[in-house]
Amino acid sequence: MKTRLFTYSLLFMIVCVMTISCSSKSEVFTDNAESQELYRIQVGGKCGFINEKGKLVIEPQFDRAYWYFSDNVCFAELGERKGLIDVDGKFVAELDASINWVRQFRKGVATFRANNGKEGIVNKSGEILLPATFKEVFYDENNGFLVEDTLGNYGYVNYQGDIILPCQNKVVRTFNEGLMVVGNKNNKYGYVDTKGAWAIDTIYDDARDFGNGLARVKVDEKWQFIEHNGNVVSRFNYDDILTGFSCNRAFVKNGNAIEMIDSDGKKIAIVEADSVFGFSEGFATFKKNGKYGKIDIDGNVVIQPLFENLLSTNNGLSVFIKNNKQGVVDTVGNVIVDAIHEEMFHCDGFSLLCFEDDNWSKGTYYDCKGQLIWKDMDNGRQLPNKPTKEDWKSFFDAKLADLDPIEGLYYVEYTNTYQNRTNPSIVGSNGGGAMFWAITRKSSTNSFVVHFVEDKPNMVWMKKFEKIGDSNKYAIIDYDTTWPKFADNSSFVMEDPYAFEFQLEQSHNSNYNFYVNYTFTQDYPSSSVFEQVQQPEWTGTGFAIADGYVATNYHVTNGAKTIMVRGINGDMKEAYKGFVVASDREHDLAIIKIVDKEFDAFEIIPYCIGKSIPEVGDEVFVLGFPMTNTMGQEVKLTDGIISAASGFKGDQSMYQISAAVQPGNSGGPLFDNEGNVIGIVCAKHADAENANYAIKVSYLYSLVNSSGLGIKMADGNKVKSKSLSQKVKQVKPFVYLIECYSH
C-alpha cells in the first residue's frame, strides 16, 4: 500500500407550481399510498437520491436522473442504459432509445421529451401512450395534460393518452371544478367538460377558471361572474372585478377602492393596494408602491410590502424574489431561506424545500425550518463564471483519474487560408492567431465540448468533438445545428494524445474557399501528471470538522476516483464512501463529505477547530495513520512544539513543527496542548531533521466559508482539562484513515 506525504524536495478544487387552494397540503397523485419522497443529489457528476431527512437512500451512480421520485419511480440513465428505477435504485422499466428525458409521474403516466426535441406521454412500464409529436406537453394535475403542437395550437389529453380536445385552440387552461377554459382563434372563450364536450359556448371576450362555483368572464370590456350553467350572477355589480374566487374570497374595484368580498357579495375589507392577486391557503399577495406583501382572509396585512415579488402560499411558506433570485418566507414574513437560488422546483407536500441552482443543473435542499440538508457537489470541480487558466488546471487536477486523453487545457494556434475555386494551385494566408481553449467531456458520453478560456471565458466553441467508438478518431460536428454550416463534418486522428491538428472550411464565395487550420497542443495536464495518478492505492489521514464532513490534504485526494473513509467513531472494520466537495490546491486542503447509505452520523466532536493561535515554543501533538503497510491501522501519536510561525521558505500559511510525521500523516490534525485543532499536517522537509509543516487552520475556515456548503465546524472543546492520554482517547475516534483508489 502506498501512502502519501508531500516533501518539499518534490512539492509541487419554482417557481413553485403551487396548488391554488385553501388546503394545507398540495395534492400528490400516486398509485401507491406509501409513495416515497426521494430527491436527486449530484456528487462528482453522478446522481443518487436522499429522503426528506437528507439520509442517502440510493448512492450516486447514475449519469443522469430526474429531480425526484413520483409514483415510486424515477427516470435515470446509466451508461447506455436508460429507463425507470425504483426506490432501491434498480431498473424496473426500459425506455425506447428515442426518449431523451422523462419528468415526474402522476397517476402512472409522465411527459417525456424525445431526441427530436418534441414531447409525448409514457407510462410506468415504459410504453409510449402518446407519440412525441407535440412541441410541449404540460401537466394539469386534475385530469391530464395540456398539449401544444408545432404551430402553437393547444389541445388536451387525458391520463390514458386519449386526445379529448384536438389542437385547434388558441388558449387552453387547466380544469377546475370539472370545467376548463378554452379560447378559439377568433379570440372568444368558453368552457368544456372533462370529456371535451362544450359546456358553455365560446361567447366571452376573456374567461378564467372556476372557484367556489363561480368563474370570472369578460363581455364588452366588463368583467362579471357566471355559474356552471353559464348564467350571469347579478349580485356582483362592481366597477371592476379583479380576481376570481378562491378561499371564498375575491377582489373587486368599487370606485377607487379595492374591496375583498365573499361569494355572497358581502364586503369583508377594503385593501390599501395598487393591485391584488388570488388567495391560497388563506393568504393573498398584494402590491403597493412597487413592493409585494400578504394579507389574510380578513384583510389584515400579515407580511408588509417589502419584497420584489411574493408567490403563492404552500404549507405556510411562500417564495419571494430578490435580484432575480428566490428564497422562502413564512406567513409573517420571516425569511426561512435567503434569496440566493435560481428557482424553487418541487413543492408537493413540502417534505423538503428544493431549489435549482447553477443554471438549473444543481439542487439545494432545506428542511421546512430553513436548515440546509444537502447541496449538490461536483467533487471539488466547480468552475467560476469566467474561469482562468489556473481555474481550469484545478478543475482537471480534481478529475485526473477520469480524464479522457483529449480532455485538458490546450494552446490553440489557427491560420486563416484561402484557395481559388477554379485554380486550386492559388492558395494564400490572411492572418491567424493563438489562444487557450479547454476541452471537457459531457458526462459519460463520447461528446467533448470546447471552451474559450481567455477571450470569451464563459462561452463554448461552435464545434464539438465526438469520439468514434473506442478508437482515437474524433469527429468534428456543429455544437448547434441551427448555426450556418459551410462544410461537411470533418474528423481527425489523435496519434499523439497531446497534439493534433485539422482544417475546417469556414465559408466560400464565387471565387474562393476559405479555411481555418487549427493546431491543438495540450498545455495541461502533462503526460507526467497522468503517470503520477496511475497508482493502485494510497492512504492519508483526515479528521472530522462537522457531521459528515472530513478535512484532509488536497494532495491526498488528488487523482482519486474512489475515496473510502475508515475509522468513523473508532470502528476500523467499516469504510464509507466519500467525495471531495471543496478543495484549495494552493493551500493543499480538501473537504470530503461522507456519501454512503450505510453511514448515519458522527458522534459529537469533542474538540474545537481554530479558536486559538499558538506561539513559538507551545506544545503540540499530531494524530494520524503513517505508513499503514508496515505500521498498521492504528492511530499514531507524536508530539513536539511549534518551531516557527511560518513554513517552508517563510510560507506564512504554515507552521513549522517538531512533532514527527511520516508518509500517511498527510491531512491529519495538529492539536495544541488544550486539544484545539490549530493546523492540518501537510509535509516534511526532506533534507532536515524534525522540520515538518502544517497548514494553519484559518485557511481551512476560508475554504469552508467559500464552499457555500453551509458547514458549521466544531467549536466546543470537551477535552481541555484532560491529560494528554485522555485527550488522545477522546479525539482519536474522529481521526480517520483516508483510502484512495485511482479506479
Secondary structure, 3 states (H helix, E strand, C coil): CEECCEECCCCCCCCCCCCCCCCCCCCCCCCCCCCCCCEEEEECCEEEEECCCCCEEEEEEECEECCECECCEEEEEECCEEEEECCCCCEEEECCCCEEEEEEEECCEEEEEECCCCEEEEECCCCEEEEEEECEEEEECCCEEEEECCCCCEEEEECCCCEEEEEEECEEEEEECCEEEEECCCCCEEEEECCCCEEEEEEECEEEEEECCEEEEEECCEEEEECCCCCECCCCCCCEECCCCECCEEEEEECCEEEEECCCCCEEEEECCCEEEEEECCEEEEEECCEEEEEECCCCEEEEEEECEEEEEECCEEEEEECCEEEEEECCCCEEEEEEECEEEECHHHCCEEEEECCCCEEEEECCCCCEEEECCCCCCCCCCCCCHHHHHHHHHCCHHHCCCCCEEEEEEEEEEEEECCCCCCEEEEEEEEEEEEEEECCCCCEEEEEECCCCCCCEEEEEEEECCCCCEEEEEECCCCCCCCCCCEEEECCECCEEEEEEEEEECCCEEEEEEEEEEEEECCHHHHHHHCCCCEEEEEEEEECCEEEECHHHHCCCCEEEEECHHHCCCCEEEEEEEEEECCCCEEEEEECCCCCCCCCCCCCEECCCCCCCCCEEEEEECCCHHHHCCCCEEEEEEEEECCCHHHCCCEEEECCCCCCCCCCCEEEECCCCEEEEEEEECCCCCCCEEEEEHHHHHHHHHHHCCCCCCCECCCCCCCCHHHHHHHHHHHEEEEEEECC
